[in-house]
Amino acid sequence: GQAVEDLVGRTLGRYEVAALIGRGGMATVYKARHPGLNRTVAIKVLHRHLAVDPAFVGRFRREARAVAALRHPNIVRVYDFDSEGDIYFIVMEFIDGPTFASFLKRLFKQGRHPSPHEILSLFSPLCSAIHYAHEQGMVHRDIKPSNIILTRKHEPILTDYGIARIAGATAYTITGVVIGSAHYMSPEQAEGLPGDNRSDIYSLGIVLFEALTGAVPFQGETPASVLMKQVASAPPPALSLNPDLPP
């Protein structure tokens, strides 16, 4: 197929693709604009190999519609979803800010941790967002720091709802899992089950653990070894990694 970069400078639907933002396991994200509305958006283009799966198209339409119905200040707004040829894409609000992953990395490099106040101001809204989505029957299935974006006002916005589901979560989980996701995956997902509301709460708990201590609780050389620990090991006490934590 075509090289992924080919989309810069192209028009997808009504959107002019301006720049590559990033590439993940399931999709490539571009910055684009809607010339009529003069609105800058992010476009998530799903990898072509996913679109080969015959059940994919139905899942794509169903999930994208459900995600587009989510309305919460801490969940990325989805404006549109469409396809052009074998290119399937989701159009979302563009948030100009770092991911929580890169924010933490920079902080830990300086030997710092987020303050308890910062933790509360970031995780309260995230809990609220996940709770809201669960009430709408939406499980995220891939909560991790790289799926949380911080706005300029330092508000956390959860992105990538529906993507794991669209990609066919269970198959993706075990075969195509990247170590970055394995660190945050719930034990039931590690065993190849689809996971439910509790899986999201577990994954957010791991993100919280990492923000507080500077490390994820389960580490290993390969995704498989991390997943085995998720299932079988107890996490180290947070205080053993960061003695400055308030009791």
C-alpha positions in Angstrom: 0.0 0.0 0.0 1.0 3.7 0.0 3.4 5.1 2.5 1.6 6.6 5.5 3.1 10.0 5.0 1.3 10.3 1.6 -1.7 11.8 3.4 0.0 15.1 4.2 -1.2 17.6 1.7 -4.2 15.4 0.7 -7.8 16.1 1.3 -9.8 13.5 3.3 -13.5 14.2 3.0 -13.8 17.9 3.6 -10.5 18.1 5.6 -7.1 19.3 4.4 -4.4 17.2 6.0 -1.6 19.5 7.2 0.9 17.6 9.3 1.7 14.3 11.0 1.2 14.4 14.7 2.0 10.8 15.7 1.7 7.1 15.0 0.4 4.4 17.3 -0.3 0.7 17.2 -3.7 1.1 15.6 -3.7 4.5 13.9 -1.8 7.5 12.6 -2.9 10.9 13.8 -2.7 14.0 11.6 -3.4 17.7 12.2 -5.9 19.0 9.6 -8.3 21.8 8.9 -11.9 22.1 7.8 -11.6 25.0 5.4 -15.3 26.0 5.5 -15.4 26.3 9.3 -11.8 27.3 9.5 -11.4 24.8 12.3 -8.3 22.9 13.1 -9.0 19.2 13.9 -7.1 16.0 14.6 -7.7 13.1 12.2 -7.1 9.6 13.3 -6.5 7.3 10.3 -6.9 3.7 11.2 -4.2 1.3 9.9 -5.2 -0.3 6.7 -4.6 -3.9 7.9 -7.5 -3.4 10.3 -9.9 -2.6 7.5 -9.2 -6.0 5.9 -11.2 -7.7 8.7 -14.8 -8.0 7.4 -16.4 -7.3 10.8 -14.3 -4.1 11.0 -16.5 -1.8 9.0 -19.6 -2.5 11.0 -17.6 -2.1 14.3 -16.1 1.1 13.0 -19.5 2.7 12.2 -21.1 1.5 15.5 -18.3 2.5 17.8 -17.6 5.8 16.1 -21.2 6.7 16.5 -21.2 5.8 20.2 -18.1 7.8 20.8 -19.4 10.8 18.9 -22.3 10.8 21.3 -20.0 11.2 24.4 -20.2 14.7 25.8 -17.8 15.3 28.7 -15.3 18.2 29.3 -12.5 15.6 29.8 -13.2 13.4 26.8 -12.0 14.4 23.4 -14.9 15.4 21.2 -15.5 13.4 18.0 -17.0 15.4 15.2 -17.1 13.1 12.3 -16.1 9.6 11.0 -15.9 8.5 7.4 -14.0 6.5 4.9 -12.4 7.3 1.5 -11.5 4.2 -0.4 -9.8 1.9 2.1 -8.9 4.7 4.4 -11.1 4.9 7.6 -10.7 8.0 9.7 -12.1 9.7 12.8 -12.2 13.5 13.0 -11.7 14.9 16.5 -11.1 18.2 18.3 -7.5 19.2 18.2 -5.9 19.7 21.6 -2.6 21.5 21.5 -0.7 20.1 24.4 1.6 17.3 25.6 0.4 13.8 26.5 0.4 12.9 30.2 3.1 10.4 29.3 5.5 13.1 28.0 4.6 15.4 30.9 5.5 12.7 33.5 8.7 11.7 31.6 9.9 15.3 31.8 9.0 15.6 35.5 10.7 12.3 36.5 13.8 13.3 34.5 14.1 16.4 36.8 13.8 14.1 39.8 10.3 15.5 40.6 6.8 14.0 41.0 3.4 15.7 40.6 2.3 17.2 44.0 -0.7 15.7 45.8 -2.6 18.8 44.7 -1.7 18.3 41.1 -2.6 14.6 41.3 -6.1 15.5 42.6 -6.7 18.1 40.0 -5.7 15.7 37.2 -7.3 12.5 38.5 -10.7 13.8 39.7 -11.7 14.9 36.2 -10.3 11.6 34.7 -12.4 9.6 37.2 -15.4 11.7 36.3 -14.9 11.1 32.6 -14.5 7.3 33.0 -17.6 7.2 35.3 -19.6 9.2 32.7 -18.5 6.9 29.8 -19.4 3.8 31.8 -22.8 5.2 32.4 -23.1 5.4 28.6 -22.0 1.8 28.3 -18.6 2.8 26.9 -15.5 1.0 28.2 -12.2 2.5 27.0 -10.0 -0.6 27.2 -6.7 1.1 26.6 -6.2 3.8 29.3 -2.6 4.8 29.6 -0.7 8.1 29.9 -0.2 8.5 26.2 -4.0 8.5 25.8 -4.4 11.5 28.1 -3.6 14.9 26.7 -3.1 18.0 28.8 -4.5 21.3 27.6 -2.7 24.6 28.1 -4.8 25.1 31.2 -3.4 21.8 32.4 -6.7 20.0 32.2 -6.6 16.2 31.3 -8.5 15.1 28.3 -9.0 11.4 27.6 -8.6 10.3 24.0 -8.9 7.1 22.0 -12.4 6.0 23.2 -13.6 3.2 20.9 -10.3 2.5 19.2 -9.5 -0.7 21.0 -13.0 -1.9 20.3 -12.9 -0.9 16.6 -9.6 -2.8 16.2 -11.1 -5.9 17.7 -9.8 -5.6 21.3 -9.1 -9.2 22.3 -7.2 -10.2 19.2 -5.2 -7.0 19.3 -4.5 -7.3 23.0 -2.5 -10.5 22.8 -0.9 -10.6 19.4 -0.2 -7.0 18.6 0.3 -5.7 22.2 3.0 -3.2 22.7 4.9 -3.0 25.9 3.5 0.5 26.5 0.0 -1.0 26.7 1.0 -4.1 28.6 2.1 -2.0 31.6 -1.5 -0.6 32.0 -3.5 -3.7 31.1 -5.8 -5.3 33.5 -5.3 -9.0 34.5 -8.5 -10.1 32.7 -7.3 -8.3 29.5 -3.9 -9.9 29.9 -5.7 -13.2 29.8 -7.4 -12.3 26.6 -10.8 -11.4 27.9 -12.5 -8.2 26.6 -12.6 -6.5 30.0 -15.4 -4.2 31.4 -15.7 -1.1 33.6 -13.4 -2.6 36.2 -10.6 -2.9 33.6 -10.7 0.8 33.0 -10.6 1.5 36.8 -7.6 -0.8 37.1 -5.7 0.8 34.2 -6.3 4.3 35.6 -5.1 3.0 39.0 -1.8 2.0 37.3 -1.5 5.5 35.8 -2.1 6.9 39.2 0.5 4.6 40.8 3.1 5.7 38.1 2.3 9.4 38.7 2.8 9.0 42.4 5.9 6.8 42.3 7.7 7.4 39.0 7.4 3.8 38.0 4.7 1.3 36.8 4.1 -1.5 39.2 4.9 -4.3 36.8 8.0 -4.3 34.5 9.5 -6.8 32.3 11.6 -7.3 29.1 8.7 -8.3 26.9 5.0 -7.6 26.8 4.3 -11.3 27.7 6.4 -11.1 30.9 4.7 -7.9 31.9 1.2 -9.5 31.3 2.2 -12.5 33.4 3.0 -10.2 36.3 -0.3 -8.3 35.9 -2.0 -11.7 36.4 0.1 -13.3 39.1 2.1 -10.7 41.0 1.3 -8.2 43.8 2.3 -4.6 43.1 5.2 -3.2 45.3 3.9 -0.8 48.0 3.9 2.8 46.6 5.8 4.1 49.6 8.7 1.8 48.9 9.2 3.6 45.6 8.4 7.1 46.9 8.9 7.5 50.6 7.8 11.2 50.4 4.2 10.2 49.7 1.8 11.3 52.4 0.5 8.3 54.3 
